[in-house]
Amino acid sequence: MSKTPPKLSDLGDRTRLVHAGRDPSEQHGFVNTPIYRGSTVLYPTMDDLLHRRGRYSYGTHGTPTTDSLESAWTTLAGAAGTVLAPSGLAAISVALLSCLKAGDHLLVTDSAYRPARSFCDSFLKRFGVETTYYDPLIGAGIEALFRPNTAAILTEAPGSQSLEMQDIPAIAEVAHRHGAVVLMDNTWATPLLFPPHERGVDIAIEAGTKYLSGGSDLLLGLVSANERCFPALRRTYDEFAMCPGPEDVFLGLRGLRTLALRLREHEKQALDMARWFAKRPEVARVLHPALETDPGHAIWKRDFKGSSGLFSIILKPCSEKALAAMLDGLELFGMGFSWGGFESLVIPFDCSTYRTATKWNPGGRALRFHIGLEDLDDLKRDLDAGFARLKEADAKAA
């Protein structure tokens, strides 16, 4: 192969993932764009330097490595352009800063990623941006929250821990009628499962730390934007010089090539486990929008092309000591604040400590699971033993 196929938009997702963002003819025939490390770019003459003649001018403005991933992600997302950031939260920050100014009003879903809330409540507040949190199930009813100075809406579907589905097209229709920008944290689905810009999103945010990596070994954020918003996004990004490390970008490129295959397997594994949990006597409810019993299933089925490996469950009432006995003894499920890798994870969570627009009272303790690529029988045996410890601990306390 000597060049990228000219019409990637006409090809399937797996083909685009393999070919997007790379041109072996520019890399002396090597399949992958290598890691370019550097700050200084040399010019042959003073005139070339003064007029910035050349594809690259300085390390913070891009390298062949960053260009490859930005180009590939732009193709995948159906966007006008993409910028890279050193983490998912950095991606959220630069996206918000590109469309907000002092005196603006921002609407944010009450189910948003908690560090994003902290950024809004601290940094943005200090610079004169007011944030209002809204019920993620509000849909077109969000119009009642608009003010003359409402400049943007930050959505996330499904919610970060509680997995509520939002009606993104309905929210976007209202927002655009008022001239507001729609941002979406699309990390759960990636553009493969939810094409954000087709659904009305102006700026889409992804934590490449999660599924793009697939290995829990990098920190990376990606922000894609449509033609309306990309110039401001790129300008803000350049002014902050918010650059990820070249090794992380390279790992993101490598992970991109197998993203579709891994997502499909995560989806299959997670759905199997979610249905298994739904039959457990210890489980009151499973929060997974791809399940027919989930309140958000109709929206998921209409707008999404699939699901990923992340979902939550609500346990029937049990003590904290019993929950600790269950989780502390797990051998195959790690406990950590991320997901999207090859390994299975679990964390307990409680949204009631920070929700402001909605009341979180699920009736039992909540656990968020990411189902990895292990054998399902092994995972179920590990959880069987965990539930036995939970039951034993509760019986002793009774």
C-alpha positions as CSV (number, residue, x, y, z in Angstrom):
1,M,0.0,0.0,0.0
2,S,1.4,3.4,-1.0
3,K,-1.3,5.9,-0.1
4,T,-4.5,6.3,1.9
5,P,-7.7,5.4,0.0
6,P,-9.1,8.7,-1.3
7,K,-12.7,8.2,-0.2
8,L,-12.7,6.9,3.4
9,S,-16.2,8.3,3.9
10,D,-17.5,5.6,1.6
11,L,-15.9,2.8,3.5
12,G,-17.0,0.8,6.5
13,D,-15.9,1.6,10.1
14,R,-13.3,-1.2,10.3
15,T,-11.7,-0.2,7.0
16,R,-11.6,3.5,8.0
17,L,-10.0,2.6,11.3
18,V,-7.3,0.7,9.6
19,H,-6.5,3.3,6.9
20,A,-7.4,6.7,8.3
21,G,-4.7,9.1,9.3
22,R,-1.7,7.3,7.8
23,D,0.2,7.6,4.6
24,P,3.2,5.2,4.3
25,S,4.5,7.0,1.3
26,E,5.3,10.0,3.6
27,Q,7.0,7.7,6.1
28,H,9.5,5.9,3.8
29,G,7.0,3.0,3.3
30,F,6.6,2.2,7.0
31,V,3.0,1.2,7.9
32,N,2.7,3.4,11.0
33,T,3.5,7.1,11.5
34,P,6.4,7.0,13.9
35,I,6.8,9.1,17.1
36,Y,8.1,12.6,16.3
37,R,9.7,14.2,19.4
38,G,10.7,17.8,19.1
39,S,10.1,21.4,19.7
40,T,12.2,23.3,17.2
41,V,11.5,23.2,13.5
42,L,14.4,24.5,11.3
43,Y,13.9,26.7,8.2
44,P,16.3,26.8,5.2
45,T,16.3,30.6,4.8
46,M,15.3,33.7,6.8
47,D,12.5,34.4,4.3
48,D,11.0,31.0,4.9
49,L,11.2,31.5,8.7
50,L,9.6,34.9,8.6
51,H,6.7,33.7,6.4
52,R,6.4,30.4,8.2
53,R,6.8,28.4,5.0
54,G,6.6,24.7,5.8
55,R,4.1,22.2,7.0
56,Y,5.3,22.5,10.6
57,S,6.4,25.6,12.6
58,Y,6.8,24.5,16.2
59,G,6.2,21.4,18.3
60,T,3.1,22.8,20.0
61,H,1.4,23.4,16.7
62,G,1.6,19.8,15.6
63,T,3.9,17.0,14.3
64,P,3.3,14.2,11.8
65,T,2.3,12.0,14.8
66,T,-0.3,14.3,16.1
67,D,-1.5,15.1,12.6
68,S,-2.1,11.4,11.9
69,L,-4.3,10.9,14.9
70,E,-6.2,14.2,14.5
71,S,-6.9,13.4,10.8
72,A,-8.0,9.8,11.6
73,W,-10.3,11.0,14.4
74,T,-11.8,13.7,12.2
75,T,-12.6,11.1,9.6
76,L,-14.1,8.7,12.2
77,A,-16.2,11.4,13.9
78,G,-17.4,13.1,10.7
79,A,-16.0,16.4,11.9
80,A,-14.4,19.5,10.4
81,G,-11.3,19.0,12.6
82,T,-9.9,17.5,15.8
83,V,-7.5,18.6,18.5
84,L,-5.7,16.4,21.0
85,A,-5.3,17.0,24.7
86,P,-3.2,15.3,27.5
87,S,-6.3,13.9,29.3
88,G,-10.0,13.6,29.1
89,L,-10.6,16.4,31.5
90,A,-8.2,18.6,29.6
91,A,-10.3,17.9,26.5
92,I,-13.5,18.9,28.4
93,S,-11.7,22.1,29.6
94,V,-10.4,23.3,26.2
95,A,-13.8,22.5,24.6
96,L,-15.7,24.6,27.1
97,L,-13.2,27.4,27.0
98,S,-13.5,27.6,23.2
99,C,-17.2,28.6,23.4
100,L,-17.6,30.5,26.7
101,K,-16.7,33.9,27.9
102,A,-17.3,36.0,31.1
103,G,-21.0,36.7,31.6
104,D,-22.1,33.5,29.8
105,H,-24.6,30.9,31.1
106,L,-23.8,27.2,30.8
107,L,-26.2,24.3,31.1
108,V,-24.7,21.0,32.3
109,T,-26.3,17.6,32.7
110,D,-26.6,16.6,36.3
111,S,-25.2,13.2,35.3
112,A,-21.9,14.6,34.0
113,Y,-18.4,13.3,34.8
114,R,-17.7,14.6,38.2
115,P,-14.4,16.3,37.4
116,A,-16.2,18.3,34.7
117,R,-18.6,19.6,37.4
118,S,-15.6,20.6,39.5
119,F,-14.1,22.6,36.5
120,C,-17.5,24.4,36.0
121,D,-18.0,25.1,39.7
122,S,-14.5,26.4,40.3
123,F,-12.5,27.5,37.3
124,L,-15.4,28.7,35.1
125,K,-17.2,30.4,38.1
126,R,-14.0,32.4,38.9
127,F,-14.0,33.7,35.4
128,G,-17.6,34.8,35.4
129,V,-19.4,31.9,33.8
130,E,-22.6,30.7,35.6
131,T,-23.5,27.0,35.5
132,T,-27.0,25.5,35.9
133,Y,-27.4,21.7,36.2
134,Y,-30.3,20.1,34.5
135,D,-32.2,16.7,34.7
136,P,-30.6,14.5,32.1
137,L,-34.1,13.2,31.2
138,I,-35.4,16.7,30.4
139,G,-35.1,16.4,26.6
140,A,-36.7,19.3,24.7
141,G,-37.9,20.7,28.0
142,I,-34.5,22.1,28.5
143,E,-35.8,25.2,26.6
144,A,-37.4,26.4,29.9
145,L,-33.9,26.8,31.4
146,F,-32.6,29.0,28.6
147,R,-31.6,32.6,29.3
148,P,-30.6,35.3,26.9
149,N,-27.0,34.6,27.8
150,T,-27.1,30.8,27.6
151,A,-24.1,30.1,25.3
152,A,-23.6,26.3,25.6
153,I,-24.9,23.0,26.9
154,L,-22.6,20.2,28.1
155,T,-24.3,16.8,27.6
156,E,-23.2,13.2,28.3
157,A,-25.0,10.1,27.2
158,P,-25.3,7.8,29.0
159,G,-24.4,9.4,32.3
160,S,-21.0,8.9,33.8
161,Q,-22.1,6.5,36.6
162,S,-25.9,6.5,36.7
163,L,-26.2,5.7,32.9
164,E,-29.3,7.9,32.1
165,M,-29.8,8.4,28.4
166,Q,-30.3,11.9,27.0
167,D,-32.3,12.9,24.0
168,I,-29.4,14.6,22.3
169,P,-31.1,15.4,19.0
170,A,-34.0,17.1,20.9
171,I,-31.6,19.1,23.1
172,A,-29.6,20.1,20.0
173,E,-32.6,21.3,18.2
174,V,-33.6,23.6,21.0
175,A,-30.0,24.8,21.6
176,H,-29.4,25.7,17.9
177,R,-32.7,27.6,17.8
178,H,-31.3,29.8,20.6
179,G,-27.8,30.0,19.0
180,A,-26.1,27.9,21.7
181,V,-23.3,25.4,21.2
182,V,-23.9,21.7,22.1
183,L,-21.0,19.8,23.6
184,M,-21.1,16.1,24.4
185,D,-18.9,13.8,26.3
186,N,-19.1,10.8,24.0
187,T,-16.5,8.6,25.7
188,W,-18.9,5.7,26.5
189,A,-19.9,5.1,22.9
190,T,-17.1,6.7,20.8
191,P,-18.0,7.9,17.3
192,L,-18.3,4.2,16.2
193,L,-21.4,3.7,18.3
194,F,-22.8,7.3,18.4
195,P,-21.9,9.6,15.5
196,P,-22.1,12.9,17.4
197,H,-22.0,15.4,14.6
198,E,-24.7,13.6,12.7
199,R,-26.9,13.9,15.8
200,G,-26.6,17.6,16.2
201,V,-23.5,17.9,18.5
202,D,-21.2,20.8,17.7
203,I,-18.2,19.8,19.8
204,A,-17.7,16.1,20.8
205,I,-15.3,15.1,23.6
206,E,-13.7,11.7,24.1
207,A,-11.3,10.4,26.7
208,G,-8.9,8.4,24.6
209,T,-7.6,7.2,27.9
210,K,-10.5,4.7,27.8
211,Y,-11.4,2.7,24.7
212,L,-8.9,4.3,22.3
213,S,-6.1,3.1,24.5
214,G,-7.6,-0.3,25.3
215,G,-4.6,-1.0,27.6
216,S,-5.0,1.4,30.6
217,D,-1.5,2.7,29.7
218,L,-2.0,6.3,28.5
219,L,-3.7,9.6,29.2
220,L,-5.3,11.3,26.2
221,G,-8.2,13.5,25.2
222,L,-9.8,14.2,21.8
223,V,-12.1,17.0,20.8
224,S,-13.8,17.1,17.4
225,A,-15.9,20.0,16.1
226,N,-18.1,20.9,13.2
227,E,-17.3,23.7,10.8
228,R,-19.2,26.2,13.0
229,C,-17.0,25.6,16.1
230,F,-13.7,24.2,14.9
231,P,-12.0,27.6,14.2
232,A,-12.6,28.8,17.8
233,L,-11.6,25.4,19.2
234,R,-8.3,25.3,17.3
235,R,-7.6,28.9,18.2
236,T,-8.2,28.2,21.9
237,Y,-6.1,25.0,21.7
238,D,-3.2,26.8,20.1
239,E,-3.3,29.6,22.7
240,F,-3.1,27.1,25.6
241,A,-0.5,24.9,23.9
242,M,-2.3,22.0,25.5
243,C,-0.2,19.2,23.9
244,P,-0.3,15.5,24.8
245,G,3.0,13.6,24.8
246,P,4.1,12.0,21.5
247,E,4.3,8.5,23.0
248,D,0.7,8.7,24.1
249,V,-0.4,10.0,20.7
250,F,1.4,7.0,19.1
251,L,-0.3,4.6,21.5
252,G,-3.6,6.2,20.6
253,L,-3.0,5.7,16.9
254,R,-2.1,2.0,17.6
255,G,-5.2,1.5,19.6
256,L,-7.4,3.1,17.0
257,R,-6.7,0.3,14.5
258,T,-8.4,-2.4,16.6
259,L,-11.1,-0.2,18.3
260,A,-14.1,-1.6,16.5
261,L,-13.1,-5.2,17.2
262,R,-12.5,-4.5,20.9
263,L,-15.7,-2.5,21.3
264,R,-17.7,-5.3,19.8
265,E,-16.2,-7.8,22.3
266,H,-16.7,-5.4,25.2
267,E,-20.4,-5.0,24.2
268,K,-21.0,-8.7,24.0
269,Q,-19.3,-9.4,27.3
270,A,-21.0,-6.6,29.1
271,L,-24.5,-7.5,27.9
272,D,-24.0,-11.1,29.0
273,M,-22.9,-9.9,32.4
274,A,-25.7,-7.4,32.7
275,R,-28.3,-10.1,32.0
276,W,-26.5,-12.4,34.5
277,F,-26.7,-9.6,37.2
278,A,-30.4,-9.0,36.4
279,K,-31.1,-12.6,37.5
280,R,-29.1,-12.4,40.8
281,P,-31.2,-12.3,44.0
282,E,-28.8,-9.7,45.4
283,V,-29.4,-7.2,42.6
284,A,-32.3,-4.8,42.6
285,R,-31.7,-3.2,39.2
286,V,-29.2,-3.1,36.3
287,L,-28.5,0.3,34.7
288,H,-27.6,-0.5,31.1
289,P,-29.4,1.4,28.2
290,A,-29.0,-1.6,25.8
291,L,-31.2,-3.7,28.0
292,E,-34.9,-3.8,27.0
293,T,-35.9,-3.1,30.6
294,D,-33.8,0.1,30.9
295,P,-35.8,3.4,30.9
296,G,-33.5,4.8,28.3
297,H,-33.6,1.9,26.0
298,A,-35.9,3.5,23.3
299,I,-33.5,6.5,22.9
300,W,-30.5,4.2,22.9
301,K,-32.1,2.0,20.2
302,R,-33.0,5.0,18.1
303,D,-29.7,7.0,18.3
304,F,-26.9,4.5,19.1
305,K,-25.3,1.7,16.9
306,G,-24.2,-0.4,19.9
307,S,-23.1,-0.3,23.5
308,S,-19.8,-0.6,25.3
309,G,-18.5,-2.5,28.4
310,L,-19.5,0.0,31.1
311,F,-22.7,-0.3,33.1
312,S,-23.9,-0.1,36.7
313,I,-26.0,-2.1,39.1
314,I,-28.0,-1.3,42.2
315,L,-27.8,-3.9,45.0
316,K,-30.5,-4.7,47.4
317,P,-29.9,-3.1,50.8
318,C,-26.7,-4.4,52.5
319,S,-24.2,-3.0,54.9
320,E,-21.0,-1.2,54.0
321,K,-19.1,-4.0,55.7
322,A,-20.8,-6.6,53.6
323,L,-20.0,-4.7,50.4
324,A,-16.4,-4.4,51.4
325,A,-16.2,-8.1,52.1
326,M,-17.5,-8.7,48.6
327,L,-15.3,-6.3,46.8
328,D,-12.1,-6.7,48.8
329,G,-11.9,-10.4,48.0
330,L,-12.4,-10.2,44.3
331,E,-9.5,-11.7,42.4
332,L,-10.3,-10.7,38.8
333,F,-12.0,-7.4,39.2
334,G,-9.7,-4.5,40.0
335,M,-10.9,-1.4,41.8
336,G,-9.8,1.8,40.0
337,F,-11.2,5.1,38.6
338,S,-11.0,4.4,34.9
339,W,-12.3,1.9,32.4
340,G,-12.0,0.9,28.7
341,G,-9.0,-1.4,29.1
342,F,-8.7,-5.1,28.6
343,E,-9.2,-5.8,32.4
344,S,-12.5,-5.8,34.3
345,L,-13.1,-3.2,37.0
346,V,-15.6,-2.3,39.6
347,I,-16.1,0.8,41.9
348,P,-18.8,1.7,44.4
349,F,-20.4,5.1,43.8
350,D,-22.9,7.5,45.4
351,C,-24.3,10.3,43.2
352,S,-26.3,11.8,46.1
353,T,-23.2,13.7,47.4
354,Y,-23.0,16.0,44.3
355,R,-26.3,15.9,42.4
356,T,-28.1,19.2,42.5
357,A,-30.8,19.1,39.8
358,T,-32.0,15.6,40.5
359,K,-32.3,13.4,43.6
360,W,-30.2,10.2,43.6
361,N,-31.9,7.6,45.8
362,P,-31.7,4.2,44.1
363,G,-32.7,2.2,47.2
364,G,-29.4,0.3,47.5
365,R,-25.7,0.6,47.1
366,A,-24.5,1.2,43.6
367,L,-21.6,-0.4,41.7
368,R,-20.2,0.5,38.4
369,F,-18.6,-2.3,36.3
370,H,-16.4,-2.3,33.3
371,I,-16.3,-5.8,31.7
372,G,-13.0,-6.6,30.2
373,L,-11.9,-9.4,27.9
374,E,-11.5,-12.2,30.4
375,D,-13.5,-15.5,30.1
376,L,-17.0,-14.8,31.3
377,D,-17.2,-18.0,33.3
378,D,-14.1,-16.9,35.3
379,L,-15.7,-13.5,36.0
380,K,-19.0,-15.0,37.1
381,R,-17.2,-17.4,39.5
382,D,-15.3,-14.5,41.0
383,L,-18.6,-12.6,41.5
384,D,-20.3,-15.7,42.8
385,A,-17.7,-15.9,45.6
386,G,-18.1,-12.2,46.2
387,F,-21.8,-12.4,46.6
388,A,-21.4,-15.3,49.0
389,R,-19.0,-13.2,51.1
390,L,-21.6,-10.3,51.1
391,K,-24.3,-12.6,52.2
392,E,-22.2,-14.2,55.0
393,A,-21.1,-10.7,56.3
394,D,-24.7,-9.5,56.4
395,A,-25.8,-12.6,58.2
396,K,-23.2,-12.2,60.9
397,A,-24.2,-8.6,61.4
398,A,-27.9,-9.5,61.7
